[in-house]
Amino acid sequence: MKVFEYTVKDKSGKIIKGFFEAESKEMLIDHFHKQGNIIFSVEETRKKTKGLSKGRVKADDLVVFSRQFTTLIESNVPAVEALEILKEQVEKQYFKDVIGVMLQDVKEGASLSSALSKHPKVFPEIYVSMVEAAEISGNLSEILERVSVYLEKDSYLRKKVASALCYPVIIVLMAVGITGFLMIKVIPTFKNIFEMLGGQLPLPTKILIMVSDIISRKEVLLGAVIFFVGGFFLFKKYTSTPNGKRNYHNLLIRLPVFGDLIKKIAIARFSRTFATLVRSGVSIVRCLDIVAKTSGNKIVEDAVLKSKKFIQEGQSISMPLEETKIFPPMVTKMIYIGEKSGRLEEMLSKIAQFYEEQTEALVSGLASMIEPIIILFLGIVVGGIVISLFLPIIKITQYLGG
């Protein structure tokens, strides 16, 4: 991230100067334009943003901050005083530094939304846009409450998916670890014993020893490490490009079972974010810009941005969304009804609730289905290895007994 020194005039006519971290000058200029600021100068500088340490802010920390901020604003505590209180309450140094910079900006006359927008790594665009809408409408406490609810629901959905898939991932890693240990450490020991005993080994045992010999070679292990590490970096580089990311996300939503889950999560986030923004008074075009970025899927993002162009030409929201073939008919029809009846936010909230429930049910079902499959696979692999190892011993025992 580069650091830029800027001078802009906000909507209220105040001149604001400061430093801002962004990937490029063009992105920062675009950001200021979206905020409705008049830009006087934006120049790259080597000076670092004052007082900021390195770190990150977790979703739960942001939820707690929002809840506390809401409570203070509802109690008629001024924003400056509220930020001073919250700065003292926050334990993590990085977040404390961020609030400190925000506090200084607000004291110098900057709007709260402008102060928030300087920290995109901490406060997502939806947060900034909703606070900006609150400053215009004068209902900051109400909109901060909506932001808090939105962040809580988004965090809950993420945790639900992560926790449900965590156990199967652990089982897979255990299976790989146990199999690797048997192949590299245990089987060579049995191989030496079999060579001492002599005789003809059963075919399964021969195949197992051959595979173990191949895997145990240093050059094979080194080649495997290079292959996977190199493949990982190439994959990351490819998916960092727009086309690569688009192709990857297109593949994900076409996967059997998992593709349906990914699509449901994207639609749930789209609907929840859209509903929250519409209810907060953010313009439809601005809503679609934010919703596209927060969907988490490039295919959905492209579909939303495509629909935005049609909306700017005077068409309804539902028609272009329907033409993308990404959104199910139920979603586009409910959005259409919401537009016609003037209850778009209500319909979007119902869509979000439906798909969040669908996601939870699907995740629970996947976890229940994957667990026995993995355990069965682990049993077959480990059991096959054990049987192959003991076949010669059983054969020798039978021979001696005969």
C-alpha positions in Angstrom: 0.0 0.0 0.0 1.2 3.5 -0.9 0.8 6.6 1.3 -0.7 9.8 -0.3 -1.0 13.3 1.1 -4.3 14.9 0.1 -6.2 18.1 0.3 -10.0 17.9 -0.4 -13.2 19.8 0.3 -16.1 17.7 1.8 -19.8 18.2 1.2 -20.1 20.7 4.0 -17.4 22.9 2.5 -14.7 22.1 5.0 -11.1 21.8 3.8 -9.6 18.5 4.9 -5.9 17.6 4.7 -4.2 14.4 5.7 -2.6 11.1 4.7 -4.3 8.1 3.2 -3.1 4.6 2.4 -4.2 3.2 -1.0 -3.0 0.9 -3.7 -2.8 3.7 -6.3 -3.5 7.4 -6.9 -6.3 6.6 -9.3 -8.1 4.4 -6.7 -7.8 7.1 -4.1 -9.2 9.8 -6.4 -12.1 7.5 -7.3 -12.7 6.9 -3.6 -12.8 10.7 -2.9 -15.2 11.2 -5.9 -17.6 8.6 -4.5 -17.5 10.4 -1.2 -18.6 13.6 -3.0 -15.4 15.5 -2.1 -13.8 18.1 -4.3 -10.1 17.2 -4.8 -7.4 19.9 -4.6 -4.3 17.7 -4.5 -3.3 14.1 -4.1 0.4 13.3 -4.0 2.3 10.2 -3.1 4.6 10.7 -0.1 7.0 8.6 1.9 5.6 9.8 5.2 3.7 7.1 7.0 0.3 7.6 8.6 1.0 9.0 12.0 0.7 6.7 15.0 -0.4 3.5 13.2 1.2 0.2 14.2 0.9 -2.9 12.2 -2.0 -5.2 12.8 -5.5 -6.2 11.8 -9.0 -5.8 13.3 -11.1 -9.0 13.6 -14.8 -9.0 12.7 -15.8 -9.6 16.4 -13.7 -6.5 17.5 -15.5 -4.4 14.9 -18.9 -5.6 16.1 -18.1 -4.8 19.7 -16.8 -1.3 18.7 -20.0 -0.7 16.7 -22.3 -1.8 19.5 -20.4 0.4 22.0 -20.4 3.4 19.7 -24.1 2.9 19.1 -24.8 2.9 22.8 -22.8 6.1 23.4 -24.4 8.0 20.5 -27.9 6.9 21.6 -27.0 8.3 25.0 -26.4 11.7 23.3 -22.6 11.5 23.9 -20.9 13.6 21.2 -18.9 11.7 18.5 -15.6 13.1 19.7 -16.2 12.2 23.3 -17.5 8.7 22.2 -14.3 8.1 20.2 -12.2 9.1 23.2 -14.0 6.7 25.5 -13.8 3.9 22.9 -10.0 4.5 22.4 -9.5 3.9 26.1 -11.7 0.7 26.1 -10.0 -1.0 23.1 -7.2 -3.4 24.1 -5.5 -4.1 20.8 -2.9 -1.5 20.0 -3.5 -1.3 16.2 -7.2 -0.7 16.7 -6.4 1.9 19.4 -4.1 3.7 17.0 -6.8 3.7 14.3 -9.4 5.2 16.6 -6.8 7.7 17.7 -6.2 8.9 14.1 -9.9 9.0 13.5 -10.4 11.1 16.7 -7.8 13.6 15.6 -9.4 13.9 12.1 -12.8 14.6 13.6 -11.3 17.1 16.0 -9.8 18.9 13.0 -13.2 19.2 11.4 -13.4 16.1 9.2 -16.7 14.3 9.1 -17.0 10.9 10.8 -17.5 9.1 7.5 -14.4 10.8 6.1 -12.4 9.7 9.1 -13.6 6.2 8.8 -12.9 6.0 5.0 -9.1 6.5 5.7 -9.0 3.0 7.2 -10.5 0.6 4.5 -8.7 -2.4 6.1 -10.7 -1.8 9.3 -14.0 -0.3 8.2 -15.6 -1.8 5.0 -17.1 0.4 2.4 -20.7 -0.5 3.5 -19.8 0.9 7.0 -18.5 4.2 5.6 -21.4 4.6 3.2 -24.0 4.0 5.9 -22.4 6.5 8.3 -22.3 9.0 5.4 -26.0 8.5 4.8 -26.6 8.9 8.6 -24.7 12.2 8.6 -27.0 13.5 5.8 -30.2 12.2 7.4 -29.2 13.0 11.0 -30.1 9.5 12.4 -26.6 8.3 13.2 -27.5 6.1 16.2 -30.2 4.3 14.3 -27.9 3.6 11.3 -25.0 2.5 13.6 -27.5 0.0 15.1 -28.2 -1.3 11.6 -24.5 -1.6 10.9 -24.0 -3.5 14.1 -26.8 -5.9 13.2 -25.4 -6.4 9.7 -21.9 -7.1 11.0 -23.2 -9.6 13.5 -25.3 -11.5 11.0 -22.4 -11.5 8.5 -20.0 -12.7 11.2 -22.5 -15.4 12.3 -22.8 -16.8 8.8 -19.1 -16.9 8.3 -18.6 -18.7 11.6 -21.4 -21.2 10.9 -19.8 -22.2 7.6 -16.3 -22.3 9.1 -17.2 -24.4 12.1 -19.3 -26.9 10.1 -16.5 -27.5 7.7 -13.7 -27.4 10.3 -14.2 -31.0 11.6 -14.1 -32.6 8.1 -10.9 -30.7 7.3 -9.3 -31.9 10.5 -10.2 -35.5 9.7 -8.7 -35.1 6.2 -5.5 -33.7 7.7 -5.3 -36.5 10.2 -5.9 -39.1 7.5 -3.1 -37.7 5.4 -0.8 -37.5 8.4 -1.4 -41.0 9.5 -1.1 -42.4 6.0 2.1 -40.5 5.5 3.6 -41.8 8.8 2.7 -45.4 7.9 4.2 -45.1 4.4 7.4 -43.4 5.4 8.2 -44.8 8.9 6.3 -48.0 9.5 6.4 -49.9 6.2 10.2 -49.6 5.7 10.6 -51.4 9.1 8.3 -54.2 8.0 10.2 -54.4 4.7 13.4 -55.1 6.5 11.7 -57.9 8.5 10.2 -59.4 5.4 13.7 -59.4 3.7 15.2 -61.2 6.7 12.5 -63.8 6.6 12.7 -64.3 2.9 10.0 -66.0 0.8 7.5 -64.7 -1.7 5.4 -61.7 -0.6 1.7 -61.4 -1.5 0.9 -59.0 -4.3 -0.8 -56.3 -2.1 2.3 -56.2 0.2 4.6 -55.9 -2.8 2.6 -52.9 -4.2 2.5 -51.3 -0.7 6.3 -51.6 -0.3 6.9 -50.3 -3.8 4.7 -47.2 -3.2 6.5 -46.7 0.2 9.9 -46.8 -1.5 8.9 -44.2 -4.0 7.3 -41.9 -1.4 10.3 -42.3 1.0 12.9 -41.0 -1.5 14.2 -37.6 -0.7 14.1 -36.4 -4.3 10.4 -37.4 -4.5 9.5 -35.6 -1.3 11.5 -32.5 -2.4 9.7 -32.7 -5.8 6.3 -33.0 -4.1 7.0 -30.0 -1.9 8.3 -27.9 -4.8 5.2 -28.9 -6.9 2.7 -28.0 -4.2 4.4 -24.8 -3.1 5.0 -23.7 -6.7 1.5 -24.6 -7.6 0.1 -22.7 -4.7 1.9 -19.5 -5.7 1.0 -19.9 -9.3 -2.6 -20.4 -8.3 -2.5 -17.3 -6.1 -1.0 -15.2 -8.9 -3.5 -16.4 -11.5 -6.5 -15.8 -9.2 -5.2 -12.3 -8.4 -5.9 -11.3 -12.0 -9.5 -10.4 -13.0 -9.9 -13.2 -15.5 -8.2 -15.7 -13.3 -10.5 -14.8 -10.4 -13.5 -14.9 -12.6 -12.6 -18.4 -14.0 -11.9 -19.7 -10.5 -15.2 -18.4 -9.1 -17.1 -19.7 -12.1 -15.6 -23.1 -11.4 -16.5 -22.9 -7.7 -20.2 -22.2 -8.4 -20.3 -25.2 -10.8 -19.0 -27.7 -8.3 -21.4 -30.4 -7.3 -23.0 -29.7 -3.9 -20.4 -27.2 -2.9 -21.2 -24.9 -5.8 -24.8 -24.6 -4.5 -23.5 -23.7 -1.1 -21.2 -21.0 -2.5 -24.0 -19.5 -4.6 -26.4 -19.5 -1.6 -23.8 -17.7 0.6 -23.2 -15.1 -2.1 -26.9 -14.4 -2.6 -27.5 -14.2 1.2 -24.7 -11.6 1.5 -25.9 -9.7 -1.6 -29.5 -9.5 -0.2 -28.5 -8.7 3.4 -26.0 -5.9 2.3 -28.5 -4.5 -0.3 -31.3 -4.4 2.3 -29.2 -2.7 4.9 -28.0 -0.1 2.5 -31.5 0.6 1.0 -33.0 1.0 4.5 -30.2 3.4 5.4 -31.0 5.7 2.6 -28.0 5.0 0.3 -28.8 5.6 -3.4 -29.5 2.4 -5.5 -26.5 3.0 -7.8 -24.2 3.4 -4.8 -25.8 0.3 -3.2 -25.0 -1.8 -6.2 -21.4 -0.6 -6.2 -20.9 -1.7 -2.6 -23.0 -4.9 -2.9 -20.9 -6.0 -5.9 -17.7 -5.7 -3.9 -19.0 -7.4 -0.8 -20.7 -10.4 -2.5 -17.4 -12.4 -2.3 -17.8 -13.9 -5.8 -16.6 -12.4 -9.1 -19.4 -13.9 -11.1 -22.1 -12.3 -8.8 -20.1 -9.1 -8.8 -20.1 -9.0 -12.6 -23.8 -9.7 -12.7 -24.5 -6.9 -10.2 -22.3 -4.4 -12.1 -24.0 -5.3 -15.4 -27.4 -4.7 -13.9 -26.1 -1.3 -12.6 -25.6 -0.1 -16.1 -29.2 -1.0 -17.1 -30.5 0.7 -13.9 -28.6 3.9 -14.8 -30.5 3.9 -18.1 -33.9 3.8 -16.3 -34.7 0.1 -16.2 -35.8 -1.8 -13.1 -33.4 -3.8 -10.9 -35.0 -7.2 -11.3 -34.8 -7.4 -15.1 -31.1 -7.2 -15.6 -30.5 -9.4 -12.6 -32.8 -12.0 -14.2 -30.9 -11.8 -17.5 -27.6 -12.7 -15.8 -28.9 -16.2 -15.0 -27.0 -16.1 -11.7 -29.9 -15.3 -9.5 -32.7 -17.8 -9.0 -36.2 -16.8 -10.3 -37.5 -16.5 -6.7 -34.9 -13.8 -6.0 -35.6 -11.7 -9.1 -39.4 -12.0 -8.7 -39.3 -10.9 -5.0 -37.1 -8.0 -6.0 -39.6 -7.1 -8.7 -42.5 -7.2 -6.3 -40.5 -5.1 -3.8 -39.8 -2.5 -6.5 -43.4 -2.3 -7.6 -44.8 -2.2 -4.1 -42.2 0.2 -2.7 -41.1 -2.4 -0.2 -37.7 -3.4 -1.7 -35.9 -3.4 1.6 -38.5 -5.7 3.2 -38.3 -8.1 0.3 -34.5 -8.1 0.3 -34.5 -8.9 4.0 -36.8 -11.8 3.5 -34.5 -13.1 0.7 -31.5 -12.8 2.9 -33.2 -14.6 5.8 -34.4 -17.4 3.5 -30.9 -18.0 2.0 -29.2 -17.7 5.4 -31.5 -20.5 6.7 -30.9 -22.4 3.5 -27.1 -22.0 3.9 -27.2 -23.2 7.5 -29.3 -26.3 6.6 -27.0 -27.1 3.6 -23.8 -26.7 5.7 -25.2 -28.9 8.5 -26.2 -31.5 5.9 -22.8 -31.4 4.2 -21.0 -31.8 7.5 -23.2 -34.8 8.4 -22.6 -36.3 4.9 -18.9 -35.6 4.6 -17.9 -37.0 8.1 -18.9 -40.6 7.5 -17.4 -40.6 4.0 -14.1 -39.4 5.3 -14.1 -41.9 8.2 -14.9 -44.7 5.7 -12.1 -43.5 3.4 -9.7 -43.4 6.3 -10.8 -46.8 7.5 -10.3 -48.3 4.0 -6.8 -46.7 3.5 -5.4 -47.5 6.9 -7.1 -50.8 7.1 -5.8 -51.7 3.6 -2.2 -50.8 4.7 -2.5 -52.9 7.9 -3.9 -55.9 6.1 -1.2 -55.7 3.4 1.4 -55.6 6.1 0.0 -58.6 8.1 -0.7 -60.8 5.1 2.9 -62.2 5.0 2.8 -62.8 8.8 -0.5 -64.6 8.5 1.0 -66.7 5.6 4.1 -67.6 7.7 2.0 -68.5 10.7 -0.2 -70.8 8.6 3.0 -72.3 7.1 4.5 -73.0 10.5 1.2 -74.3 11.8 1.0 -76.7 8.9 
